[in-house]
Amino acid sequence: MKKIWMAVLLSIVLFSCKKETVAPIFVNNNTTTVTVLIDQTQHSYKISPIFEGLSFETGVLSRNPEFLNINNKVFIQLIKNLGPGLFRIGGDTSDEIDWTGKARNPNTSTDSLTTSDIDRLSAFSKVTGWPVLFGLNFGSNNITAASNEALYVNNSLGNNLYALQAGNEPDIYHMYGLRASYYDVYAYLDEWDTYISAVKTAVPQASFSGPDVANHIDWIAPFAENKNKKVKMINAHYYLTGPASNPSITYHTLLQYSGLPSYLRALNIESSKYSLPYRITECNNIYGGGKAGASDIFASALWALDLMWTIAENNGHGINFHTGTGLFYSPVMMTDGVATAKPEYYAMLAFKYGSNGGTVIPSVFVKNDYNCTAHACLNTDNTYSVTLINKEETENIYFNVQLNKPVASIKIARLAAPSLASGKVTFAGSSVYADGTFMPGAAEQHTINQDSFRVSVPAGSAAVITVL
């Protein structure tokens, strides 16, 4: 393999015909060049058609009924801009809120979950077309209530119920007094069996997912080994850093290497043993609700875009960015009662346009000493997409992209902002309109007619290239 790549490198050095260079838009003179090798004959993992997703606390249903609501027309449009996806309902509040089994009335506590809340969620799911992964209360371990809740959720959502899961982050239940300090994965597995068996009795057709752990990857192997025939998906959570109260965390932290692939590789190894997909069902940058000036600015969009590609390249089924009222990292926020697209939402748009349900193509950097990444994809229409991300804060980069098949032309859509600390983001030269609609601007187009091209990506920005 090393000899093959050395031969490719030698051919690059000796290749002397003219290369198309995209006009730079650099704001300073600090410029370098990195080379990316993309072998279009090598195809890797298929990207799930519902790869993108949002995660919500169960408490949103009762405490913020205007959010997941068919009258929230702007949010519905924002969802439709992204194409197919998956909602996840869960979070800490899934283990705190009790099921009433009744309709909501003016005297019902917002700390309770009612049939009205589920019906509102069901209507929203159906109008957006996104199915729901729904978390039941496992913290209280009230099996009768869980079975009744599961039955109602199943009947209301119908085909839009993707799966059920038992609880949220059981690996840290001891931290919240939900279980004893010695509670471990094997105690959890015993409880899970009893719990799920009862739910299955009430809803025989129900599908399940698990274990939805916070960060204890060592829970995944025992769960997959013991429960692989009882679940349709393995899931876990990921946050880059935290807590948000830590004064040393800034937006610069989001641009650093996270070491995530080792976590993903472990998930992939265990889920692949049993031919199960895995998904990061709750994720964002800084746990504890995010941090103003870090989680809600353009740096978070570059982090999110790179993360999505990293998950896809490690055979992940998808990602659900945690979202909600008062959470700084939310891709969509409710501002004065109106849904507003935030920086991470633009990262989701860029991923959609750069992946389009295609197949991952491995890419290789040649001597890359800079904070940048490249991701490639074979699209369903047999075109190719290349996403280039420059997380350097002052260094502009020319990406010298070397292919092994000639291409006729390229189109470039840029993910950009005035600065890494700005909250005003554009993709493909456009911002989301007030009504939630998004129309990409005219793409930069360049004729190539050969098997290489160079694209300028200024410091703190990204580019999605369609290769025709």
N, C-alpha and C positions, 0 to 999 in steps of 0.2 A: 504493500500500500504506500509506504514512504517513497519507493522508487517511482510509482505512478505519479504521485504529486510532485516529485522533483522534476519529472519529465514535463509535467504541465507548467511548472514554474519556469523551466528553461524555455519552453515555447513562448511563454509570455514575454520573457526578456528579449528573445530574438525577434518577436513579432514587431514589425516596423511600419505597418501601414497606418494611415491616418485614423485617429479615434475621435468620435464625436464628444465634445465637451459642452456640458450644459453651463450656460452663463452663470457665474457666481453671484450671490446676493449677500456676500460677506459684509459684516459691519466693522471688521478690523482686519489687520494684516497677518494675524496668527493663523497660518494655514498649513495643513499637512495632508499627506495622501496615504490611504490604506487600500490594500487590494483584497477583493472578495472573490473567491472561486465558487461558482455555482454550476454543478453538474446536472443539467436538465434531464438526464437519463435516470437519475437516482431519485426514487420517490419513497417517502417515508409514511408517516401516519396520516390518515384521513381526518380532516377537521370536522368535528360534529356540526350538523346543521343547527343545533341549538347550543352552540358553544357559549355564546354571550348570555349573561343573566344578571339579575339583581336579587339581593337578599334583603328581607325586611324582618324586623322584630314582629312577633305576633301581636305585641302591644299596639302596633300601628293600626290594626284593624279596629280596636275599640277606642283608642285615644286620639287617633287622627283619621277619622272616617272619610275625610275629603281627599286623602292621598290616593288610595286604591279604589277609585270611584268612577263609574261610567260617566259622571258629569265633569271629570277632570280631563277635558278634551285636549289640553296642551300636552299633558303627560302621555295620554294615549297616542298622540301623534309622535312624540319623542320615541316611544317604544316601537312604533311602526317604522320609523326611520332606520332602526337597527336591524330589521328583518326578524327571522325566527329567534326565539330565545326561551329562557326558563326563569320563572319566579321561584324563589325559595322563601317560605314563611317559617320563622323559628327564632333563633337568638335566645338570649337569657330569659326574655319574658315568656317564652313558650313553656318554661318550667315554673313560672310564677302565676300565670293567669289560669283561673279555673273555668271549666266548661259548665254552662248553666243548662244547656239543652232547651232554652226558651228564647223567644224574641226579645229584643232590647226594648226597654221602656224608659221613661224619664228618670226612674228611680234605680235603674241598673248601674252598678259600679263599672267604671272603666277598667277596673282590674279583673273583670269577668269577660268571658268570650261567649257570644250568643249566636243563635241561628241567623240573626239579622246580619251580623258581621261576616259570617261565612257566605251568605247569599250575595252580599255586596262584593266580596272577593271573587266569587264564582262569576258574577256578571262581568267584572273587570277582566278576568282571565279570558273569558270568551270573546269579548270585544277586541282585545289586543291580540288574541291568538297564541298567547304564551301559556303553556301548562304550568302547574304548580307542584313543587315538592313541599309537602306540608309536615311540619313538626308537631308531634303530640307532646303533651305534658308527661314527661317521664320522671321529673324531679319528685313529684308527690307520689308517684307509683300507684295512683288510683286507677286500677285496671278497669273497673266498671265505667268510670267517667271517660277514660281513654277509648274504650270500645264504643260507647255511645257517640262520642265526638267523631271518631273515625267513620262511623256509619253515616252520620249526617254530612260530613265533609265529602265522603264518597258519593252520596246521593245528589248533593248540590253541584259539585264540580263535574261529575260524570267523567267523560273522556278527557277532560282537562286536568284531572288529577294524575300527575306523573308518578308519584310514589309518596308513601308516608315514611317518616322517620321517628324514632323514639328519643325525644329529648335533645338537648343542646350541650355539647362539650362535657359528656359524663366523666371524662378523665380529670376534670378539675371540680367535680361536684363537692369534694371535701372542702374546697376553699370557700364555699358558700353555705356550708352547713347542711347540704342536701344529703350527704352520706358521711360515714365515719372516715377518720383520717386514713385508715388502713384499706379503704375501698380500692379495689384494683380491677383490672380488665376481666379477670375470671369471675369475680363477684358480679360484675356488670353483665357478663354473658349469661349467667344463671338467671338474673332478673329479666334480661332481654327476652329469653326464651319463653318464660311464663307470660310476660306482657304481650309479646307478639302473637302467641298462641291464642290468647283471649281476643285480641283484635281480629285475628283471622277467623275466629268463630263468628264474630259479628259481621265481618266483611270478607268473605272467602276469596274474592277476586283481588283483594288489595295487594299492591306491590310495596316493597320496602327498600330503604337505603340506610346505610350506616357505616361507621359508628359516629360520624360527625364530631370527631375529636378536635380539641383546641390545638394541641401541638405535640402530643405524645404519640409519635409515629410507632412506638413499640406496641401500641394497642392494635395497630392495623393487622399485623400478621396473625395474631390469635383470632381476631374477629373474622378475617377472611377465611381462615382455615376451618373455623367452626360453623360459620353462618353463610358460606358462599352459595349454598343452594336455596337460601331463604331471602336473598336480596338481589336486586337488579343492578345495584351500583354501590361502590365503595366511596365514601366521602370524608373529607377532612377540611379543616380551616387553615388559613394562613394570614398573618399580619407581619409586615416588614419589621416593625419596631414599636416601642412604646414603653411606658404609658405616655399619653399626651401631655401629662404634667411635667415630664422630664425636660428641664430647661436646655439641656444639651442637644436635644433633637431639633433640627432645622430642616429647611427644604433641601439643603446640601446632603442630608442623610439619605433622602430618597434617591439621589443620583448615584449612590455608592453600590457596589456589588453586594448582593444579598445572600449569596450562597444557597439560593433556593433549589437549584437542580438536584442536590443530594436528597432533599425532602421529596421532590417529585419522583426521582428514580426509585426511592423506596416504595412509594405508592404504586408506581407502575409495575415494579417487580411483583408485589403481592397481589395486585388485582389481575395481572396477566396470568398468574398461575391458574386462575379459575375462570379465565375468559370473561372477566367483569370489567366494565369501564370504571374509571374513578373521576371524581370531580372535586374541585375546590369550591365548596358550597357557601362559605362565608369568608370574605377576604377584603382587606383594604390596607392602607399604608401605615397608619399609626393607631394602635388600639387605644381605647378610651374615648372614642368619638371623633378622633382626628384632631388636628391642631391648626388653628387659624394661621395663615401665613406660610403654611407648609403643605397641608393636605388639600387646600382649596385653590392652589395656584398651578401654573403651567408645568412646573417640575413634576407634579403628581401625574400629569397626563403622559409625560415621557416614561415615567416609572410604570404606569398602568399598561401602556402599549407594549413595552418590552416584556412585562410579566405575562400578558396574554399569549404572546408568541412563545415564551419559554414554556408555558404549560402545554401549548399545542405541540411543540417539538418534543415534549416528554410524554406524549400519548394521553394527555388529559382530555376528558370529555367536555370540560368547560369550566367556567368561573362565574361566581355570583358575587358582585361587588356589594358590600353591605351599604345600605341606603336608608335614609329616614330623616325625619324632622330633627334639626339641631345637631346633625352629624356633619362635621366640616368636610369629611372626605366623600360625601355623597356625590355620585355622578349627576343626580337630579335632586334639586332642593325645592321645597315649597317656600316661596318668598312672597309675603303678603297675599297668600292664598293662591299663588300662581306657580306652576311648575317651571323651573328654570334649569337649563342645561349648564353644568359646571365643567371644569377642565377634564375630569376623567370621562365624561360623556363623549368629548371629542376624541379621546383615545379609543373609545368603543366604536365610534364612527370610522376612524382610521383603520382599525382592525377589520371591520366589516368589509370595507372597500379593498383591503389588502389580502383578505383570505377567501371570502365569498364561498365558504363551504368546500374549499379545494383540498389539495393534498400537500403536506409539507415536503419541501425539497431541502436536503442538507446544504448548508453554506459553510465555507471555510475561509477564515481570515488568513492572510499571509502577513506574518510579523505585525500583529496589531498590538501596539503598546498604548492604545488610547481607550477612553471610556466611551465606546461606541459598539453597536451591534448591527447585524444584518440578518434578515429572515426572508426566506423565499417560499413560494407556493405555486403549484400547478393548479390553475383555475379550472372550473368545470367546462369552460368554453375552449380549453386547450391553450389559452394565453398564460402568461406567467406574471406573477407579481413579486416585487422585491421591496421590502420595507427596511429603510435605513434610519437608524436612530443615533444621533450624536448627543451624548449626555455630558460632553465636555462643556465647561462653563465659559471658556474663552477661546478654545481652539476650534477653528473652522476646519472642516474635513472634506477633501475630495475622495469620494468612494470610487475606486477603479474596479468596476464590476466585470469580471471575466466569465463568459459563458462557454459552453462547448457546442452551441448551435448558433448560427447567425440569426439575427433578428432584423426586422425592417425598420421599426421605430419604437419609441417609448413615449409614455405619457406620465407626467409627474404631478402628484397632488401633495401639497406640503401641510404638515401639522406645525403650526407656528403661533407665536405670541410676541408682543413687544419685548418681553424679557422672561426669564425663568420664574420671576416672582410676580408676574402679571396674572390676573384672573381672566383677561380678555383673550380668548383662544379662537383661532380659525382653523378649519380644515378645508383644503382645496380652495382656498381664497374666500371662504364663506363662513358666516356665523348662522346659528339657528335663529329663525325668525320668532317674533313674539308669540305666534300661534303654534309654535312647535315644529313647523315644517323646516326642512333643510334641502337646499339645492346647491350641489357643488358647483363652483365656478369653472370657467374654461381651464382645462388642464394645460400645463406647459407641454408642448409636443416637439419632438426632435427626431429627425431622420437618422438612422444608424447604419443599416445595411452591412453589418459585420457582427462579430461575436464578442464585442466588448464596448463598454461605454463608461463615461465618467460623469458623476453627478455631484454637484456641490451641495453640502448640507451644513449650513451655518451652525455655530456653537449653540447648544440648547435648542435643537429643533429636530424634526424628522421628515422623511419623505417617503411616500408610497408610489412606487413606479410600476406601471403596467407595461409589460414587455410584449410587443405584438410581432 
